[in-house]
Amino acid sequence: MKICIIIIGAIRLDSFTLVENIKQMIENFQTYEITLIFVTWEPIEKTYIVHNINYYYDYDKKNVTENITSCVDAILFMNNLEIENVVKLKNGMAPLFMYQLSCAKDFILANELNFDYIVKTRNDIQIKINDIHELLNDKVYVPPAYWLWDYYNHIIPLNDHFFIMPFTLFKSIDISVTNIINMTPHCMDCEELNYRLIKPDVIINSNHIKLYKTTKVLIEN
């Protein structure tokens, strides 16, 4: 069985912690044939901060590349988007992670890569999965919701941290840049945008997935 793990996000961590997070993800799927695609922004000297959220970080690209190359199959560095010009969600934030996921999908399709399942996660968290075989079917699995706003009373929240889904479904969802731009103004936040771009009737919160926020933050300049 072939599984593609897409690791996205701005570089917020030191290289050692990045590698540890990647190795933990590999361990979850060690009995399967896996391909890892790492997507991040090019380093930028200017740091954008919106709503107290740091979108971009400066980092040592050469150091990061040298340290994670042995762990991943492809590294995609995206040109930074100008936050001021990115279409915002209703809460005023920019859903940058979706652009990175879109980039990864374009890479997969352009290179005619085929898998059985797609996993999407972030580089600044660790995911530990019990009984992974229970999650390999025609559904989309996400970690248990650790927050539930009143806004979500009628839907299952889908956070931006992790999901696993069949490759056939991944190919069918429209996460093109055009669709992201069109959908963004109609969504309250990243969770709703993530949810709306994936068929809602196949999303399941699974207690098999344990999410651990990485606490060690040390940007290498």
C-alpha positions in Angstrom: 0.0 0.0 0.0 1.4 3.4 -1.0 0.9 6.4 1.2 1.9 10.0 0.5 2.6 12.2 3.5 2.4 16.0 2.8 4.1 18.1 5.5 3.3 21.8 5.2 3.7 25.0 7.2 6.1 27.9 7.8 9.4 27.0 9.4 9.0 27.8 13.1 11.3 25.2 14.5 15.0 24.3 14.7 16.1 21.6 12.2 16.5 18.9 15.0 12.9 19.3 16.0 11.7 19.3 12.4 13.5 16.0 11.8 12.1 14.5 15.0 8.5 15.4 13.9 9.1 13.9 10.5 10.5 10.7 12.0 7.5 10.3 14.3 5.2 10.6 11.3 7.3 8.0 9.4 7.0 5.7 12.4 3.2 5.8 12.2 3.4 4.3 8.7 6.5 2.2 8.8 4.7 -0.9 7.6 3.7 0.8 4.3 5.4 2.3 1.3 5.5 6.0 2.0 6.5 9.1 0.1 7.1 12.4 2.0 6.6 15.8 0.4 7.7 18.8 2.4 6.2 22.2 1.5 7.2 25.5 3.0 7.8 29.2 2.1 11.1 30.5 1.0 12.9 32.3 3.9 12.0 35.9 4.2 13.7 38.6 6.3 10.5 40.4 7.0 8.1 38.7 9.4 4.3 39.2 8.8 2.2 39.3 11.9 -1.6 39.4 11.6 -3.9 38.8 14.6 -0.8 37.9 16.6 -0.1 35.1 14.2 3.3 34.9 12.6 2.9 33.8 9.0 6.5 33.8 7.8 9.8 33.3 9.5 13.3 33.9 8.4 15.4 30.7 8.6 18.6 29.1 7.3 17.4 27.4 4.2 20.7 25.5 3.6 20.6 24.1 7.1 17.0 23.0 7.0 17.5 21.4 3.5 20.6 19.5 4.6 18.9 18.2 7.8 15.6 17.0 6.3 16.8 15.8 2.9 17.5 12.3 4.2 14.0 12.1 5.7 11.8 13.3 2.8 11.5 12.6 -0.9 10.7 16.1 -2.2 11.1 19.6 -0.8 9.0 22.4 -2.3 9.9 26.0 -1.5 7.1 28.3 -2.4 7.5 32.0 -3.1 6.0 34.1 -0.3 2.6 35.6 -0.8 2.2 39.2 0.2 -0.3 39.0 3.1 -1.7 42.4 2.3 -2.8 41.1 -1.1 -4.1 37.6 0.0 -7.9 37.2 0.1 -8.9 37.0 3.7 -11.4 34.8 5.6 -14.3 36.5 7.5 -12.1 36.5 10.7 -9.5 38.5 8.8 -6.9 35.8 8.6 -5.2 34.4 5.4 -5.5 30.6 4.8 -1.9 30.2 3.6 -1.8 26.5 4.5 -4.3 25.8 1.7 -2.0 27.3 -0.9 0.8 25.0 0.2 -1.5 22.0 0.0 -2.5 23.1 -3.5 1.1 23.3 -4.4 1.7 19.7 -3.2 -1.2 18.4 -5.2 0.0 20.2 -8.4 3.4 18.5 -7.9 1.8 15.1 -7.4 -0.3 15.4 -10.5 2.4 17.0 -12.7 4.7 14.1 -11.9 1.9 11.5 -12.3 2.5 10.0 -8.9 -0.1 7.5 -7.6 -0.9 6.5 -4.1 -3.6 4.7 -2.1 -3.9 7.4 0.6 -2.9 11.0 1.3 -1.9 12.3 4.7 -1.6 16.0 5.4 0.1 17.3 8.5 2.1 20.3 9.7 5.8 20.4 10.4 5.3 21.9 13.9 3.3 19.1 15.5 3.7 15.4 16.2 1.0 13.0 15.3 0.8 9.5 16.9 -1.6 7.1 15.4 -2.9 3.9 17.0 -4.2 1.0 14.8 -3.5 2.9 11.5 -5.2 0.1 9.6 -8.5 1.3 11.1 -8.2 4.5 9.2 -7.4 3.1 5.7 -10.8 3.0 4.0 -13.1 5.4 2.0 -13.5 8.0 4.8 -11.6 11.1 5.8 -10.2 11.0 9.3 -9.1 13.9 11.4 -8.1 14.3 15.1 -10.8 14.7 17.7 -12.0 18.3 17.8 -10.3 20.1 20.7 -12.4 23.2 20.4 -16.1 23.4 19.4 -17.4 26.9 18.8 -21.1 27.5 18.6 -20.6 28.2 14.9 -19.8 24.5 14.5 -22.9 23.1 16.1 -24.1 21.7 12.8 -20.9 20.4 11.3 -17.8 18.5 12.3 -14.8 20.8 12.6 -11.9 20.0 10.4 -8.7 21.7 11.7 -5.6 22.5 9.6 -3.4 20.1 11.5 -4.0 16.6 10.0 -6.1 14.5 7.8 -5.9 11.1 6.0 -8.0 10.4 3.0 -8.2 8.1 -0.1 -6.0 9.3 -3.0 -9.0 9.1 -5.3 -10.9 11.6 -3.1 -7.8 13.8 -2.9 -7.6 14.0 -6.7 -11.3 14.9 -6.9 -11.4 17.8 -4.5 -10.9 21.2 -6.0 -8.1 22.9 -4.0 -6.9 25.0 -7.0 -5.7 28.5 -6.2 -8.7 29.8 -8.1 -11.1 27.9 -5.9 -9.3 28.8 -2.7 -9.6 32.5 -3.6 -13.3 32.1 -4.5 -14.2 30.2 -1.3 -12.2 32.1 1.2 -14.4 35.2 1.6 -17.4 33.0 2.4 -15.7 31.0 5.2 -15.3 32.2 8.8 -11.9 30.6 9.4 -9.4 28.1 8.2 -11.3 25.2 9.7 -14.5 26.0 7.8 -12.5 26.5 4.5 -10.8 23.2 5.0 -14.1 21.6 5.7 -16.0 23.1 2.8 -13.3 22.1 0.3 -13.7 18.4 1.3 -16.9 16.4 1.0 -18.5 16.8 4.5 -20.3 13.4 4.5 -17.1 11.4 4.7 -15.3 13.2 7.6 -14.8 11.4 10.9 -13.2 12.5 14.1 -11.0 9.6 15.2 -9.7 8.9 18.7 -6.9 6.8 17.0 -5.2 10.1 16.1 -3.3 11.8 18.9 -2.0 15.3 18.3 1.0 16.8 20.2 1.9 20.4 19.8 5.7 20.8 19.6 6.8 23.2 22.3 10.5 23.6 21.3 10.7 26.7 19.1 14.1 27.9 18.0 14.5 29.7 14.7 17.9 29.4 13.2 19.2 32.6 11.6 
